């Protein structure tokens, strides 16, 4: 909600039991309406003063830990399958969940369910933890009376998503650490080592003005870079921060999202290929989970597009939505979009013809998750020597640049 504020309320139910809590809304009237829908008699509503806390600011940027959400979802499914009442289940989850964001959301869900809301309605008030796909699968399970099965599918879905994300992160962690460490070392050399050599060159030139000559071009480049970093760091650092902030803001725009998504798919050294495989694995797993949970097809297509994480895939899902709405097939827009390999279109077409779309989408997800594993390992093996050559080349260039004028002056002095 844009412009939403936090309101504290006091209310009581029809039996006279008091209830207090907090809710986010755009106005007091909206809070009152929400509470009335929950069967509560509103006694008092007051807006809480906004205090910017570092902890709240960090929470916005951190998001929800997918590993903790996967554990929460699996425990939720297990407790419901055991026959434990919903309120006691939510209380148990609240007590043993480690993630503060999930714990806080679970407490809110428990309070809303106790006040008469459905589980999906209660989760809708915590969209940062429970996204639209999560809630749609819950709603489908509640409406069909098979909440236990829906929770089991959700747990499987979140576990697979978390596993895929961790797989990519762990494989790229080593190259990222090496690159970060090399960057720090190079900046240190340029900022602290090169000025020492520059002073030596200046002293030699003053002592032997006739023998000295202009510095070689590589040396001039290194000395200029050093002077820029040491002399104008107060300009360079803010400029980098502003550039990063501007890039993030641009990437949030519709045009920026599309341009960035298309660019990432074309990154060389097999990086774009890995990004494509990750997007396809996530798309197929999400679509399979939505269909298997009984989410209506058009809603499943819409939700899968919104949670795809890639604008190109999202646009493909928009085309699929239009096709299905007009009575067409799922496979036609997939075949027409180059982000999907021919195999995907054929398998989706077979799934539609045989009525086993859920099974086919699950097979596609399994295939591309295995592909991601193989591609990431190949990418890691390729990046390591490339980074070694790149960093070694820069260090070698700096070393040669620093010693070239010293050799030249020494020969002239002799």
Residue, then its C-alpha position, 0 to 999 in steps of 0.5 A: x500500500x502506498x502511503x500506508x500508516x500504522x494504526x493501533x486499535x481497541x475493539x471487542x467481539x460480539x461476545x464482549x472479549x476485548x481485542x487490541x493490535x496494530x494494522x497498516x492502512x491508508x486511513x482510520x476509515x479503512x481500519x474501521x472497515x477492516x475490523x468490521x469485516x472481521x466481526x469486531x466492534x471498534x472502540x478506538x483507532x489511533x495512528x502511531x507516530x512514524x519513527x524511522x528506525x535503523x532496524x526497520x530500514x534494514x528489514x525493508x532491504x533484507x527481505x525474507x530469508x527463503x531458507x527460513x520460509x521453507x522451514x516454516x512452510x514444511x513445519x506448517x504442512x506437518x502440523x496441519x497434517x497431524x490434525x492440530x487445530x489451526x490456532x494452536x498450529x500458528x502459535x507453535x510456529x510463532x514460538x519456534x520460528x527463528x526469523x523475526x519477520x516471519x515470527x511477526x507475520x505469524x503472530x498477526x495471522x494468528x490474531x486475524x484468524x482468531x478474530x474470524x478471518x480466513x487464513x488467506x485473508x490474514x496472510x494478505x495483510x503480510x505481503x512481504x512474507x507471503x507473496x500472491x502465489x503463496x496466498x493463492x495456493x492457500x486460498x485454493x486449499x481452503x476452498x477445496x477443503x484440502x489445505x493439508x495438500x496445498x501446504x505440502x505443495x507450498x513447502x515443496x515449492x519454497x524448498x525448491x526455490x530456496x535450493x535453486x537460489x542457494x545453488x547459484x549463490x554458493x557456486x558464485x561465492x568464490x569468484x565474487x570473493x576473489x574479485x572483491x579481494x582483487x579490487x581492494x588490493x588494486x585500489x590499495x596499490x594505486x592509492x598507497x604504492x604508486x604515490x611512493x614511486x611517483x615521489x621517487x620519479x620526481x626526486x630523480x628528475x630534480x637531481x638529474x634534470x638533463x638525464x630525465x625525460x618524460x614518463x612513459x605513457x603506461x606510467x603516466x596512466x598509473x600516476x594520473x589514476x593514483x592522483x585522481x583516487x588520492x586527491x579527489x576521493x571525496x568526489x569519486x566516492x559520492x559519484x559512485x554512490x549516486x551512480x549506483x542509486x541512479x542505476x537501482x532507480x532506473x532498474x525499478x522502472x518498467x523500461x529499465x526492468x525490460x532493458x536489464x532483463x534482456x541485457x542479462x540474457x546476453x551476457x557473455x562467458x555463459x552467464x546469460x545462459x545460466x540466467x536463462x536456465x534459472x528463469x526457466x527453472x523458476x517459471x516452470x516450478x512456480x507454474x507447476x505448483x500453482x496448477x497442482x494446487x488447483x489455482x484457476x489457469x488464468x490466475x495461475x498464468x498471471x501469478x507466475x508472470x508476476x513472480x517470474x523475476x524476469x520481464x521477458x518471461x513476464x511478457x511471455x506469460x502476458x501473451x499466454x494469458x491473452x491466448x488462453x483467454x481467447x480460447x487458444x493454447x498455452x504452447x502457441x505463445x511459448x513456441x513464439x517466444x525465443x526465451x523458451x527452447x523448443x523442448x519446452x513448447x513441445x512438452x507443454x503441448x503434450x501436457x495440454x493434449x494428455x491432461x498432464x500439464x502439471x506433471x510436464x511442468x514439473x519435469x521441465x522444472x527438474x530438467x532445468x534445475x539439473x541444467x542450472x547445476x551443470x551450467x553453474x559448475x561450468x561457469x565457475x570453472x570458466x570464470x576462475x582462469x579469466x579472473x586470474x588472467x584479468x587481475x594478473x594482467x592489471x597487476x603486471x601492467x602496474x608493476x611494469x609501468x612503475x619500473x619502466x622510468x626507473x630503468x630508463x633513468x638509470x641507463x641514462x645516469x650510467 
